Structures are given as structure tokens and as C-alpha cells.
Amino acid sequence: MNPDELKQAWKTVASQQRLTIEPARLLDEVRRNQRHLETTLFWRDVREVGVCLVMVPVWIWLGRNYALPWSWHLGIPALLWIAGFMLADRMRQRRRQPKPGNPLRECVEASLAQVEHQILLLRNVVWWYLLPPGIAMAAFFAQCAWVARDTHWLAELFMVGVVIVAVWILWGVYWLNQRAVRDQLEPRRRELLALRESLGEPTSGDAPVGRTGTGGSSSRGSERGGALWLLLLCIAVLAMAVCSCRPAKPAPAHQDTKPQPTTESLAQDPAVTDVLVRVRQTYDVPAICAAIVTSKGVVAAGVTGVRKRDTEIPATLDDLWHLGSDTKAMTATLAARLVEQNKLKWETSVADVFPDLADKFHPEMKAVTLLHFSRTARVCGRTLTSRATAATT
């Protein structure tokens, strides 16, 4: 037998084997595979939507309980978007499922359309599944890093580590989805395409549902594009975290064009110093310093005395001074303003201001007046009346 006869015999055998396929058994196999895929997709959607809906109240509770920044709550619309997208897509695809009793070719077309739709979803998982939570995490990490930019370097290192873990999780989810497409959906799609081709050419009313022969290259292009965008998102998250953790230069406060005097360049004011000398002699203190400060800065300052009693080292304006009881003078000034407005009097007592609480006061404190509180040097003062003295001792 010559080679041409062998080829003809092989074609004849192949065509006969092709005609011996049982349509009923093949239809049962197609339907069984389709039901298996639908069950897998159903439980996948239940798991994903359920987790998203459960995480929403947990997300809200964490934000309120731990007083997290506003960017934390951006995760709530991201979770709701994922759940809503999957529910809407499932309802949309449910209307396209074939009815029981459809012929073999229609079942193959429906299965092929379902597989290709899942391939399309997983190829573009970056846009509808990873990008919304990725943006929310990027905003949250960037705000946290900005707040902690002036803290210890260990806090910055911890923030960068958390961002790296988040980026690794996003990349892992993307890789798992692409692996499912490559190892499960693409082989199933090729089988359905081959089966549809073996059933013969469709009629004019049966247009093929799905992608053309160039779908492989377009899917690979979509995969590369999704990976590129996910990589750019991860790089952006890392860059924001690293840049925000760098200590920021303090912003210069609003100042007048005229330079403000400091204690280093400010000379003692003779008038202020003369007053301080008399006060120091009166109260016998080692040293005393005073300054007049307005909205324009230090206007005048003076100092007198020694740094330590029984020494000759003079005190200066550049020395460090302990500040205390400053708010008492401010409170007394505010009280004097109220007296000027006739809202209070110097003779007003504590019981007059708080009549509802007067019964709970110590009997001797009820007679203490505003004038007594304004003289913090000696509340039991010798300048007070005998009645007030008796009330405060």
C-alpha cells in the first residue's frame, strides 16, 4: 500500500470514529461539568460576599473603638463595592443560563460563554476586586505614616513592614486568580471550543458565543496589563509609606517681616530692672527676672540678683528660669475685667457665686471673697478685715 492509500485509510477511520460519538452521553457530560462549575462559582460568591458583609460592621467597630483616622473608613465602601459587584454579576449571568432540555450545541455554547466570562473576570480582578481595597489601604497607610513621621525609627520600620505585608497579600490574591485561569478555566475553554467545532458549523442564527481565535493573545495581554497596574499600585503604596515616614521639616510659622528680638540680642531695660531691684529687696529672693511680651514678641526685659544665694555669679537673661503660678495672675486679670463690667464685685463671696453648692462648702470658706483669691501672696492676709481673717485661718 502506497503512502497516499495509507493517508486515505487513516482519514476514513478517523471520520468513522468521529461519527460513533453518542450525543446523549456527551450531553450528560457537558451538563455535569456545567453543574460542577456553577456549584463552585456559587460557593465562591457566597464566601466572598459573606466575608465582605461581615467585615463592614467589624470595620466600623474597629474604627470607633480604637479612634482610627478617617482614612480607615474608606475600607467600608470598598467592601460594599466588592459585595455589590459580585451580586450584580451573578444575577446578570443567572438570566443567561440555558434551560433544561436544550440541545447539545446550546449547552456547549452556554458553558463556553460562562467559562469565558469567568476568565474575563479573573483576568481583570485588579480593577473590580483589588483596586478598591488597595486604594483604601494606600490612603490609610499614607495617613498613618504622615502622623508618625516624627516618631522613632522603629515605628517607621514597623509601618513599612505592614505595607510590605499588605502588598504581598494583594499580589498573592492576583497570582492565585491567574493560576486558576491558567490551570482550570483555559483548559476547559479549549475543550469546549474543540467540542463545538466537532459538532459542525453553526447556522446563521447560531452565532458563536465567546472569543475568537485571537482570544489567547488578548487574554495574555490582559494578564500582563493587570499585573502591570497592580505592580504600579504596590509601588505607589510603598513610596507613600517610605516618603511619609521621612521626618518632615517643620513649616515656618507666620511671622512679621521684622525680626523678633530674643534674649540673646535683647538688652536689659533700665526701667524694668529698677522695678525688679526693689521687688527683690522687698522679698529677699536670690534673683528675679521679668519680661514684657506682646503679640510682636519680647518688648522689654530685665534681671537682677545672683544665680545662687551667697555667691557672686550674677543672673542673666540667658539663664533658665522656672515658671510657675502664671495662670493665677491671668485669672485675677479676668476677674478684674468682670468687676469693671459690674458682673462681679471684689466683695462677692464664693457662696454668692455658687448658691446651689454653698451648703456643701466648709463653713469658714463661705465668707472668702474675690479679693481674697486675687491676693495669692497671703490669702490669710494681714490687710484683710478681722472677719475675713477669721474665715480663712
Summary of the structure (lengths in Angstrom):
residues: 393
radius of gyration: 42.2
end to end distance: 135.9
largest distance: 143.7
contacts: 990
relative contact order: 0.06
helix: 66%
strand: 5%
